[in-house]
Amino acid sequence: MIYLWVGLSGILGALLRYEMGRWIVLPGVGLFPFGTLIVNLTGCLVLALFYTAATTRFKVSPPFRVAFGTGFIGSYTTFSTFCKEGIMLMKDGHAGTALAYILISLVGGYVCAWLGVRLGSFKSVQTAGEGH
């Protein structure tokens, strides 16, 4: 049954990635692959937030964690497109843009994952007098 859930959530993640690529078109920015960058950064944030919250605050079942993490986020993010775009930028003589893309993707991915862990482990604080 887990294979079905991973597959179905993978379909949804892939469809969302496809649509995000169509929606994220920034006029006048030239060659920089903003669509892939935004998809991968949001994927890092959401995966870290989800796994942290799902294992520490909400006790989400392992099958759902696998379906969401491996299926949905795994198909939403795209390491292969990131690599292909970086290589194509270099091949086409845009080494500076390629380097910027690679650095922003890697550093930004770690920052987004760190932020996701922080947000996922955030516990709301009750104000004095609440709950009495």
N, C-alpha and C positions, 0 to 999 in steps of 0.2 A: 504494500500500500504506500510506503514511503516513496517508492519510485514514481508513483502516479502524482503525488503531491509535489515532489521536486520538479517533475516534468511540467506540470500545470503552472507552477509558480515561475518556472523558467520561461515559459511562453509569455507570461505577463511581463516579466522583467525585460525580455528581448523586445517586446512590442513597445514598452515605455522608452527603452533606449532609442529605438528607431524614431519614435515620435519626437523625443527630445532633440535628436539630431536635425530633425526638420524644423523644429521651433526655434532653435538657437542659431539664428543667422544674424550676425552683427555686421551691418553695412559699413564699409570703409575700413575694416580691420585686416583685409588682405588674406594672407595665407595661414594665419594662426588658427589652429584647430580648436576653437573655443567649445564646440559641442562635445567633443570627446573629453576635454579637460573638465568641463562642468559635470558631465556624467560620472567620470571617475572620482572626482572630489566629493560629490554628493554621495556616491556609493561608499566611499571610505567613512564618511561621517555617519551615515545611516547604519552601516554594518556594525561599526564599533558601538554606537549608541544602542542598537538593538541587542547585540550579544551581551553587553554589560548589563543593561536593564533586565533582559530576559533571564540572566543567570543569578543576579543579585537581588533584584527588587520584586520581580513578578513571577519567577519560577515557571517560565514558559516551557512546555514539554519539549524534550529533545527532537521528536519528529518535526514539530513546527519550526524549531530553530534551524534544522537542516533544510527544510523546504524553503524557508525564507532566505537564509544565508547562502546556501549553495545554489538553490534554484533561482529565486528572484534576483538577489543582489549579484550572484555569480553571472547571470545572463545580462543583467543591466550594465555592469561595468565591462570594460574591454581593454585588457592589457595588449592584446594582439593589434588592435587598431592604433593604440598609443605608440607601439613600436613601429608599425608600418608608417604612420604619419611622421614620426621623427626621422626615420630613414629617408622617406621621400623628400622631406625638407632639405636634408643634407645633400641628397643626390641632385636636387634641383638648384644647388648653390646657395641655400639659405641656412648656412651653418649657425649663424647667430640666433635666428628664430628657432631652429631645432634645439639648440642648447637651452634657450630660455624656456621652451616648451617642456623639455625633459626636467629641468630643475624645478620649474613651477609645479609640474605634475608630482614629482617625488617629494619635494619639501611640503607642498600643499597637501598631498595625500597623508603624510605623517601628521601634519598639524590637524587636519580634519579628523583623522582617527583618534588623536589625543583628545580633541574637543568632544568627539562622540563618547569616549570613555568617561570623560568628566561629566557630560550631561546625563549619560546613562546611570551614573552612580549618584547623581544629585538626589538628596532626600529633602522633601519639603519640611520646613521648620514651622511648627505651630507657634503662634504668638501666645504670650502669657494670657491665661484665662480661657483659652479655647479648650474645648473637650471636657469641661467640668460640669 
